[in-house]
Amino acid sequence: MKRRVVVTGLGAVTPIGNNVRDFWAGIREGRVGIGPITRFDTSDYKVKNAAEVKGFVAKEHMDFKSSKRMEPFSQYAVAAAKEAVEDAGIEIEKEDPFRAGVIIGCGVGSIQTVEKEYEKILKKGPAKVNPLTVPLLISNMAAGNVSIQLGFKGKCTDVVTACATGTNCIGDAFRAIQYGDADIIAAGGTEGCICPTAVAGFTALTALSTTEDPMRASIPFDKDRNGFVLGEGAGVVILEELEHALSRGAKIYGEVAGYGSTADAYHITSPAEDGSGAAKAMELAMSEAGIKPADVDYINAHGTSTHHNDLFETRAIKRAFGEEAARAISINSTKSMVGHMLGAAGAVEFITCVKTIEEGFIHQTMGTSAVDEECDLDYTIGRPTEKPVRYAMSNSFGFGGHNAVLLVKRYEEE
């Protein structure tokens, strides 16, 4: 018998706010967190914009010594996780710590550490490399550091599926609680790689937008879209077994109703052109929830602002829902405001789904004006939509053909 899993805490560090309150205020205002890159000199780069986290001070979220032993991706994860735990009202001293887990992933870890330490090797020799180089850069250290900071001693893993990382981590946490591996899990994703190598690499792949106007750089489903905008930050949610949450009087934001995960088995960067893999992940999530396509009120699309993703995701939605049902669903892309946060994207977008259910507010896809004729669904263009949302779907699709879909519903007693 699967156990029911609910969301009891939210935490976020984003380009439009370093906590959930400020992030959601930015979402409601239609704030765009994209601007000129400040982390390094972009004079020789075609790409000038990114969605940077602003005003984040690590020592405000952890002790100074710990912060110095973490790179930004770990710092963001710790800050978001602590906010989520506080929001959920969890006191680990009153819990069995071995029933509290962490599943937080990161797409690439710290490329900055590799850049910095390799430069030391070239200039000063290998003996000058920081002894903490490896624990600073490896992507599992976000989950490890969160576990240490929170005192959660249960299942601690990190899923790495490129841009689907955050969604797969929340999905795996959902499964772990369903089948009794844990009662509480801090789950989500994080990323902090706005640096020369990442920007140069994605630029060489022709994946990034070269548009210099920040308001027109990330424009999902627009006919003039030309790539995504690199973002950073973290999203962490507290998932909890329903009876455990009720027993301690926790606030319940919503219930995780379904999870689907598939592979395209097609190409290392391009999604399957017919959308079949992504569509199957959506179908699996709906099947687990026991609902029909017409029951889904809202889809937070992967919506990266690349030509292939937006077109093929549109095809996938039509394939999973049927054209008539697909046209009745409100769809948007949070990446139009926060850029593509890679490993953190799915987690922050899941938080957006939870808040959308709570408030009935579906944000506008910012920047997009002239929609591609082949992208012919309702992408919430021009203004936000307000309506009751019972079921919200969050889509994430990563390089390598990874597809992950979560379905969250308004919590209702049964």
C-alpha positions as CSV (number, residue, x, y, z in Angstrom):
1,M,0.0,0.0,0.0
2,K,1.6,3.3,-1.1
3,R,1.7,6.0,1.6
4,R,0.4,9.4,0.8
5,V,3.0,12.2,0.5
6,V,2.5,15.9,1.2
7,V,4.5,19.1,0.9
8,T,5.0,20.8,4.2
9,G,7.9,23.2,3.7
10,L,9.3,25.4,0.9
11,G,12.7,27.0,0.5
12,A,14.3,28.9,-2.4
13,V,17.3,31.0,-3.5
14,T,16.6,32.5,-6.9
15,P,17.5,35.4,-9.3
16,I,14.4,37.2,-8.2
17,G,14.5,36.6,-4.5
18,N,16.6,34.7,-1.9
19,N,13.6,33.2,-0.1
20,V,10.2,31.9,-1.1
21,R,8.4,35.1,0.1
22,D,10.5,37.3,-2.1
23,F,10.6,34.8,-5.0
24,W,6.9,34.6,-5.1
25,A,6.4,38.3,-4.8
26,G,8.7,38.6,-7.9
27,I,6.6,36.0,-9.7
28,R,3.4,37.9,-9.0
29,E,5.0,41.2,-10.1
30,G,6.4,39.7,-13.3
31,R,10.0,40.5,-12.2
32,V,12.7,39.4,-14.6
33,G,16.0,38.5,-12.9
34,I,18.1,38.5,-16.0
35,G,20.9,41.0,-16.6
36,P,24.5,41.6,-17.6
37,I,26.9,39.0,-16.2
38,T,28.9,40.4,-13.3
39,R,30.9,37.3,-12.3
40,F,33.6,37.8,-15.0
41,D,34.5,40.0,-17.9
42,T,32.4,39.0,-20.9
43,S,34.2,41.3,-23.5
44,D,35.3,38.3,-25.6
45,Y,32.0,36.4,-25.1
46,K,28.9,36.4,-27.5
47,V,26.7,35.9,-24.5
48,K,26.3,38.9,-22.2
49,N,23.4,38.0,-19.9
50,A,22.6,35.5,-17.1
51,A,20.2,35.2,-14.3
52,E,22.4,35.7,-11.3
53,V,21.5,35.3,-7.6
54,K,21.8,38.8,-6.1
55,G,22.7,39.9,-2.6
56,F,23.2,36.4,-1.2
57,V,25.5,36.3,1.9
58,A,26.4,32.7,2.9
59,K,27.3,33.5,6.5
60,E,23.7,34.7,7.1
61,H,22.6,31.1,6.6
62,M,25.4,29.1,8.2
63,D,28.5,29.7,10.3
64,F,31.4,31.3,8.6
65,K,33.7,28.3,8.8
66,S,31.1,26.0,7.1
67,S,30.4,28.6,4.4
68,K,34.1,28.7,3.5
69,R,34.1,25.0,2.9
70,M,31.2,25.2,0.4
71,E,31.0,26.5,-3.1
72,P,27.9,28.5,-4.1
73,F,25.8,25.5,-5.2
74,S,26.2,23.9,-1.7
75,Q,25.6,27.3,0.0
76,Y,22.4,27.9,-2.0
77,A,21.2,24.4,-1.1
78,V,21.8,24.8,2.6
79,A,20.1,28.2,2.7
80,A,17.0,26.8,0.8
81,A,16.9,23.6,2.9
82,K,17.1,25.6,6.2
83,E,14.2,27.8,5.0
84,A,12.1,24.8,4.1
85,V,12.7,23.1,7.4
86,E,11.8,26.2,9.3
87,D,8.8,26.7,7.2
88,A,7.7,23.1,7.9
89,G,8.3,23.5,11.6
90,I,10.5,20.4,11.9
91,E,12.5,20.0,15.0
92,I,15.0,17.2,14.3
93,E,15.5,16.7,18.1
94,K,11.9,15.5,18.3
95,E,12.3,13.1,15.3
96,D,14.1,9.9,14.6
97,P,17.0,11.4,12.5
98,F,17.3,8.1,10.6
99,R,13.8,8.6,9.2
100,A,14.7,12.1,7.9
101,G,16.5,12.1,4.5
102,V,18.0,14.4,1.9
103,I,17.7,14.0,-1.9
104,I,19.2,17.1,-3.4
105,G,20.9,17.1,-6.8
106,C,23.2,19.4,-8.8
107,G,23.7,19.3,-12.5
108,V,27.4,20.1,-12.8
109,G,28.9,20.9,-9.3
110,S,31.5,23.6,-9.1
111,I,33.1,24.3,-12.4
112,Q,34.6,27.4,-10.8
113,T,36.8,25.2,-8.5
114,V,38.2,23.3,-11.5
115,E,39.0,26.6,-13.2
116,K,40.7,28.1,-10.2
117,E,42.7,25.1,-9.1
118,Y,43.8,24.2,-12.6
119,E,45.1,27.8,-13.0
120,K,47.2,27.2,-9.8
121,I,48.6,24.0,-11.3
122,L,49.7,25.9,-14.4
123,K,51.2,28.9,-12.6
124,K,52.5,27.5,-9.3
125,G,52.5,23.7,-9.6
126,P,50.3,20.9,-8.3
127,A,51.4,21.3,-4.7
128,K,49.5,24.5,-4.4
129,V,46.1,23.0,-5.1
130,N,43.5,23.5,-2.3
131,P,43.3,20.3,-0.2
132,L,39.5,20.7,-0.3
133,T,39.3,20.8,-4.1
134,V,37.5,17.6,-4.5
135,P,34.9,18.0,-1.7
136,L,34.3,21.6,-2.9
137,L,33.5,20.6,-6.5
138,I,31.7,17.3,-6.5
139,S,28.0,17.6,-7.0
140,N,26.9,15.3,-4.1
141,M,28.2,17.7,-1.6
142,A,25.1,19.8,-1.7
143,A,23.1,16.9,-0.3
144,G,26.0,16.0,2.1
145,N,26.3,19.5,3.4
146,V,22.5,19.8,3.9
147,S,22.5,16.6,5.8
148,I,25.3,17.8,8.1
149,Q,23.6,21.2,8.6
150,L,20.2,19.8,9.4
151,G,21.2,16.6,11.3
152,F,19.1,14.5,8.9
153,K,20.7,11.0,9.0
154,G,18.4,9.0,6.8
155,K,18.6,8.3,3.1
156,C,21.0,10.9,1.5
157,T,21.4,10.8,-2.3
158,D,21.6,13.1,-5.2
159,V,20.1,12.4,-8.6
160,V,22.0,14.0,-11.5
161,T,20.0,14.2,-14.7
162,A,21.1,17.6,-16.1
163,C,18.1,19.9,-16.4
164,A,15.7,17.3,-15.0
165,T,17.8,16.9,-11.7
166,G,15.5,18.9,-9.3
167,T,12.4,17.1,-10.6
168,N,13.9,13.6,-10.4
169,C,15.2,14.3,-6.9
170,I,11.7,15.3,-5.7
171,G,10.3,12.3,-7.6
172,D,12.7,9.9,-5.9
173,A,12.0,11.4,-2.5
174,F,8.3,10.9,-3.2
175,R,8.9,7.2,-4.0
176,A,11.1,6.8,-0.9
177,I,8.4,8.1,1.4
178,Q,5.6,6.2,-0.4
179,Y,7.4,2.9,0.2
180,G,8.5,3.6,3.8
181,D,12.2,4.4,3.4
182,A,11.7,7.7,5.2
183,D,9.0,9.9,6.8
184,I,10.6,13.3,6.0
185,I,12.8,14.2,3.1
186,A,14.4,17.5,2.1
187,A,14.3,17.3,-1.7
188,G,15.2,19.5,-4.6
189,G,18.0,20.8,-6.7
190,T,20.7,23.5,-6.8
191,E,23.2,25.1,-9.2
192,G,25.8,27.8,-9.2
193,C,27.9,27.7,-12.3
194,I,27.8,31.2,-13.9
195,C,31.4,31.1,-14.9
196,P,33.6,31.3,-18.0
197,T,33.8,27.6,-18.8
198,A,30.0,27.1,-18.4
199,V,29.1,30.1,-20.5
200,A,31.7,29.3,-23.2
201,G,30.7,25.7,-23.3
202,F,26.9,26.3,-23.6
203,T,27.7,29.1,-26.1
204,A,29.7,26.7,-28.3
205,L,26.8,24.3,-28.2
206,T,24.6,27.2,-29.5
207,A,22.3,26.7,-26.5
208,L,22.5,30.2,-25.0
209,S,20.6,33.3,-26.1
210,T,22.9,35.9,-27.6
211,T,20.2,38.6,-27.3
212,E,21.6,41.6,-25.2
213,D,18.2,43.0,-24.1
214,P,17.5,41.2,-20.8
215,M,13.7,41.4,-21.4
216,R,14.0,39.6,-24.7
217,A,16.7,37.1,-23.8
218,S,14.5,34.3,-22.3
219,I,11.4,34.2,-24.4
220,P,9.9,30.7,-24.4
221,F,7.7,29.8,-27.3
222,D,8.4,33.1,-29.1
223,K,9.1,32.9,-32.8
224,D,12.3,35.0,-32.1
225,R,13.7,32.8,-29.3
226,N,17.4,31.8,-29.8
227,G,18.5,30.0,-26.7
228,F,18.2,29.8,-22.9
229,V,19.7,32.1,-20.3
230,L,21.9,30.5,-17.7
231,G,20.5,30.9,-14.2
232,E,21.5,29.7,-10.7
233,G,20.1,29.2,-7.2
234,A,18.3,26.4,-5.4
235,G,14.8,25.0,-4.6
236,V,14.2,22.6,-1.7
237,V,10.9,21.3,-0.5
238,I,10.0,19.2,2.6
239,L,8.1,16.1,1.6
240,E,6.4,14.2,4.4
241,E,4.3,11.1,4.9
242,L,0.7,12.4,5.4
243,E,0.0,10.8,8.9
244,H,3.4,12.0,10.2
245,A,2.5,15.5,9.0
246,L,-0.9,15.4,10.5
247,S,0.4,14.0,13.8
248,R,2.5,17.1,14.4
249,G,0.0,19.6,13.1
250,A,2.0,20.6,10.1
251,K,0.7,23.0,7.4
252,I,0.1,21.1,4.2
253,Y,0.7,23.0,1.0
254,G,-0.4,20.2,-1.3
255,E,-0.1,16.5,-2.1
256,V,2.3,14.9,-4.6
257,A,-0.1,12.9,-6.7
258,G,2.1,11.4,-9.5
259,Y,5.6,11.1,-10.9
260,G,6.7,10.0,-14.4
261,S,10.3,9.5,-15.6
262,T,11.4,8.2,-19.0
263,A,14.3,8.4,-21.5
264,D,14.1,9.6,-25.1
265,A,17.0,7.2,-26.2
266,Y,17.4,9.6,-29.1
267,H,20.1,12.3,-28.9
268,I,22.6,13.8,-26.4
269,T,21.1,17.3,-26.5
270,S,18.0,17.3,-28.6
271,P,14.6,16.0,-27.3
272,A,12.8,13.4,-29.4
273,E,11.2,15.4,-32.2
274,D,7.8,13.7,-31.8
275,G,7.8,14.4,-28.1
276,S,7.1,10.7,-27.3
277,G,9.4,10.3,-24.3
278,A,8.2,13.5,-22.6
279,A,4.6,12.6,-23.4
280,K,5.0,9.2,-21.8
281,A,6.4,10.8,-18.6
282,M,3.3,13.0,-18.4
283,E,1.0,10.1,-19.0
284,L,2.8,8.1,-16.3
285,A,2.3,10.9,-13.8
286,M,-1.4,11.2,-14.6
287,S,-1.9,7.4,-14.5
288,E,-0.4,7.2,-11.0
289,A,-2.6,10.1,-9.9
290,G,-5.6,8.3,-11.3
291,I,-6.8,11.3,-13.3
292,K,-7.7,12.2,-16.9
293,P,-6.0,14.8,-19.0
294,A,-9.0,17.1,-18.6
295,D,-8.3,17.2,-14.8
296,V,-5.0,19.0,-15.2
297,D,-5.5,22.8,-14.8
298,Y,-2.0,24.0,-15.2
299,I,1.4,23.0,-16.6
300,N,4.6,24.6,-15.7
301,A,6.5,23.9,-18.9
302,H,10.2,23.1,-19.2
303,G,10.0,26.1,-21.6
304,T,13.7,26.9,-22.1
305,S,13.4,29.3,-25.0
306,T,15.4,27.1,-27.3
307,H,13.9,26.2,-30.7
308,H,13.9,22.5,-30.3
309,N,12.7,22.3,-26.6
310,D,9.7,24.6,-27.0
311,L,8.5,23.0,-30.2
312,F,9.0,19.4,-29.1
313,E,7.5,20.1,-25.7
314,T,4.4,21.5,-27.4
315,R,4.2,18.3,-29.4
316,A,4.6,16.2,-26.3
317,I,1.8,18.0,-24.5
318,K,-0.5,17.5,-27.4
319,R,0.4,13.9,-27.6
320,A,-0.2,13.3,-23.9
321,F,-3.4,15.3,-23.6
322,G,-4.9,15.3,-27.0
323,E,-5.0,18.5,-29.0
324,E,-8.4,19.7,-27.6
325,A,-7.5,19.1,-24.0
326,A,-4.1,20.6,-24.5
327,R,-5.5,23.9,-25.7
328,A,-7.7,24.2,-22.6
329,I,-4.7,24.0,-20.2
330,S,-3.0,27.1,-18.9
331,I,0.8,26.7,-19.5
332,N,3.7,29.0,-18.6
333,S,7.5,29.0,-18.3
334,T,9.1,30.3,-15.1
335,K,12.4,30.4,-16.9
336,S,11.2,33.6,-18.6
337,M,11.9,35.3,-15.2
338,V,14.7,33.3,-13.6
339,G,16.5,31.8,-16.6
340,H,17.4,28.2,-16.8
341,M,18.6,27.2,-13.3
342,L,19.8,23.8,-14.6
343,G,19.8,21.3,-11.7
344,A,17.7,23.7,-9.6
345,A,15.1,24.5,-12.3
346,G,12.7,21.6,-11.7
347,A,12.7,22.2,-7.9
348,V,12.0,26.0,-8.2
349,E,9.3,25.3,-10.8
350,F,7.7,22.7,-8.5
351,I,7.6,25.4,-5.8
352,T,5.9,27.6,-8.4
353,C,3.3,24.9,-8.9
354,V,2.6,24.6,-5.2
355,K,2.2,28.3,-4.8
356,T,0.0,28.4,-7.9
357,I,-2.4,25.9,-6.3
358,E,-2.3,27.8,-3.0
359,E,-3.2,31.2,-4.6
360,G,-4.8,30.4,-7.9
361,F,-2.3,32.7,-9.7
362,I,-0.7,31.5,-13.0
363,H,2.1,33.9,-13.9
364,Q,2.6,35.4,-17.3
365,T,5.4,34.0,-19.5
366,M,7.4,37.2,-19.5
367,G,9.1,38.7,-22.5
368,T,7.3,36.5,-25.0
369,S,5.1,38.4,-27.4
370,A,4.9,36.9,-30.9
371,V,4.3,33.2,-30.3
372,D,5.7,30.7,-32.8
373,E,3.0,29.4,-35.1
374,E,3.9,25.9,-34.4
375,C,3.7,26.5,-30.6
376,D,-0.1,27.0,-30.6
377,L,-1.2,26.4,-27.0
378,D,-2.1,28.8,-24.2
379,Y,1.3,29.9,-22.8
380,T,-0.2,32.7,-20.6
381,I,1.1,35.6,-22.8
382,G,0.5,39.2,-22.1
383,R,-0.9,39.0,-18.6
384,P,-1.3,36.4,-15.8
385,T,-4.3,34.2,-15.3
386,E,-6.2,33.8,-12.1
387,K,-8.3,30.7,-11.6
388,P,-8.7,27.8,-9.1
389,V,-6.0,25.1,-9.7
390,R,-6.5,21.6,-8.3
391,Y,-3.9,19.7,-10.3
392,A,-0.6,21.3,-11.5
393,M,2.0,19.5,-13.6
394,S,5.7,20.4,-13.7
395,N,7.8,19.3,-16.7
396,S,11.6,18.9,-16.8
397,F,13.7,17.6,-19.7
398,G,17.4,17.2,-19.6
399,F,20.4,16.7,-22.0
400,G,20.8,13.0,-22.5
401,G,17.1,12.5,-23.1
402,H,16.1,12.6,-19.4
403,N,12.4,13.3,-18.9
404,A,10.8,13.9,-15.5
405,V,7.3,15.0,-14.6
406,L,5.6,15.7,-11.3
407,L,1.9,16.1,-10.6
408,V,0.9,18.0,-7.4
409,K,-2.7,18.5,-6.2
410,R,-4.5,20.5,-3.7
411,Y,-4.6,18.6,-0.4
412,E,-8.0,17.1,0.4
413,E,-8.9,14.8,3.2
414,E,-10.1,11.4,2.2
